[in-house]
Each structure stands twice: as C-alpha cells, then as structure tokens.
C-alpha cells in the first residue's frame, strides 16, 4: 500500500533538470570530434530550436516531487526520427544506441552505450490507468498542443534551411485522407465472439457465477460463420450468426442480473462500461449511426473515399495542408466523426495561420470542398473555369501534387496505420506524421545541397571531370 501511495504522489511527475555542460574527458572523445559535421542530421540539429521544448514542456510536469523526467530534447529528437524513418518505439531507441549521429541529434556530448530511456516511456498509457511512473507517457503528457509545437519547429527549420520559401507559406493545398486504426477488419462474428470472451473474463475476475459461458460452443460457431460466408451459403451464415449473437446476449443479461452483488469501485465501473458497449453492439443494425467496429477502439469511423481497390477504410479522417510549391506540411489535424470536407476547411486554415504565423491568401482544394463558406481566403476548387488567370490556372494544376505527398506519408512515414489509443491518440499521431514528413523534406534538401557544393568544388579542382562523374564522386 505504501508503494501504491508513492506512485500516486509521483503521478504528477517532476520536470527535467537542466543539463549542465559536460567537461572534457581524457579517455573519451566528444561526438563532434568523431563524426562528420557535414552530415544532414548534424546540420538539422543546428536548425531546430531545442531550448523551446525545455522551457515550454516544463509546464507538463507541475510537481516538484519524484524522479526528474527525461530530457525534452531527447524525447523530441526520438519522436522526430521515429516518424521520419518509420520506426517503432523499440526500434528508434535501438537506433539511438547504434548511431553517433542520432545521439548528437538528441543532444548527447559523448557516445553512450546504454539506452537513454525505456521504450515504454514514449507510449501513452491507457485511459483506465491512473498511475504512471515519472516520465512515462510522453505523448500523453504533451498532448496535441505539444505535438503542434513539434510541427511548428520543423516549419521554422525548413525556412532556415531553405527547404521551404517564406512566400510559399501563403499558398497552400488542402486535402483529406483516412488514417486507418490498428484494428482487424470488422465482422459481426468476430465482434460477437470477442464481446462474449471479454464478458466471461470480467465475470471470472469478479467472481460472478455464470449459468453458462459458452466457451465450448461459441468459438467453433464463429469460425463456421466465416466458412458459410466463403461458400456463399448466406442463409446458413445468418442462422449461425443469430445463434452466436444469442450466446453473447445471454452472457450479457446474466451479468446484468448480478450487478447488485458487485461492490462500488473501479471494477464495477469497468463492468458497467463494458455492458454498455456490448449492449450497443448487440442493438446496432447495418443502417445504425455511430456503429461499433472495434471493441477496444469504439471511436473508429467507417469512411468511404471512392477508391476502387479499397471500398471502405476504418479509422479517422485527417486534414492535411501543404505548400503548393514544395509540398511542405504546414497543417495537419485528425477529424473524428467523419465530417464533410467543406466544413473542415475553416479549421484547417486557422491551424495553418497559427503554426506559420502567416494567413493563407490562397487555398487550392478538390471538389469535395464545395460549400465551404470561406470568404477571408481565396479558395480555388478543381474544375473552376470562371475568373481564372493564367497564374491561377498554373497554381490550380498543382493541386494534385498533394496526392503523392500523402502517399509518401503512408509508405515512407507512419500515416498508414495509427497504433495509439483513442481520439487523442489519433490527434497526436496525425501531427507527428506531419513532423516526420517535414524532417524527410529537410534532410533531402540538405543532402542535395551538400552534393551540389561537392560538385562545384570538384569542378573547380578538376575542370576536365564531366558532370556525371562528379555526381558519382559526390
């Protein structure tokens, strides 16, 4: 009990201690003495304002008790690199050990041989857990606001490096895509069987004596439903599905009749929440609103984007705003509830103005944004012919350039599937995917700039070398 009270005291967490400048070590060289200072990660580290995170993120730790939190620069650097290189929490920490460039990017002075933090420190804790160790759940602590600060610093770094022009920040393209949730394809048989198993597990945990748990009958019946569907024997499939739904309903009603025997407390609240969720599942029809597609993620929406290869996607809609010229992300936000695209444009433009400190003068969108109602910013919709000058027509043709940028975020980044829990997890993950895309853009720009400089130097030293060979040498 003393241990539990200690953890509750530490729940608020203590802010990090400022890192003092380390003295020279006779036996260990500094990282700046053993790495190539022309590397793109070294150049990028010099472009990001790390002091901002140390001052602003200190407000997420209101308590002065407990163990100090990890360094904000370390966490911010790991989150940047994780979404830039499409790494998991474990993989990005493992890369930190292997690469001196990653350690320099995260603020280390000497090469370290041990992991700086446990990978679970980056994971947001479940909403049902009220106790956390100091420094745990960094994503949950910073929230969507802290993630937007990360995105803002990538925009500033892009302007400093020249990867994005200041004038292009006022001309943006806006589009939406679907960020799928980390769930299996929803079928009625799977949902009914999973709900029954969860109810039986709660009954065992609470010592509730069920009349019958159907552990022997339900699993084979759930598999048989899929076999009937595969064989196109839909009458048998519907009959088996109705029986499986009845098994789940009987377990639900059996637990509901014994609610008075469960004492007040956290366990009773868990049982009530689960009964409410399963009750919604059993009552929903194919035409119901706010359907449940995953018991562990009831916020998931079923979104149809008109794709021939994938008719429906299960996740949340994400609004993306990029510059027309460079494809640099200047705004990204999750939109739960599957709203109409035109109704989300005002919110997207407001976020761009906050992050870039410049009001967009032109927004290019597709036909899904008709009826947006925006007057302060000029909005060009694909297919518009009236009042289009040659310059506007050229910018309108660039609208489709946002599509490959979204494709790169899904293939090269982590936008294809969100592993975080809840709507807050969707909001944080979407913004971090935008951060990773900008980091890749800046690194590619720095890499190309370095190659161009080497080509100029080699051409000056050896004028007889032709251009293709200069590229190979670079």
Secondary structure, DSSP 8 states (H G I E B T S, - for coil): -HHHHHHHHTTS-B-----------SSS-BHHHHS-TTSHHHHHHHHS-HHHHHHHGGGG--BS-SSB---HHHHHHHHHHHHHTT--HHHHHHHHHH-HHHHHHTT-SB---S-SS-GGGGS---TT-----TT--HHHHHHHHHHHHHHHHHHHHHHHHTSS-TGGGGEEEEEEEEEEES-----HHHHHHHHHHHHHHHHHHHT---S---TTTHHHHHHHHHHHHHTT-HHHHHHHHHHHHHHHHHHHHHHHHTGGGS-SSHHHHHHHHHHHHHHHHHH--TT-SS--S-SS-TT-EEE----SS-S-EEEEEEEEEEETTT--EEEEEEETT---GGGGHHHHHHHHHHHHSS--SEEEE-GGGTT----SSEEEETT--TT--HHHHHHHHGGGHHHHHHHHHHHTSSTTEE-S-HHHHHHHHHHHHHHHHHHHHHHHHHHHHHHHHHHHHHHHH-TTS-HHHHHHH-
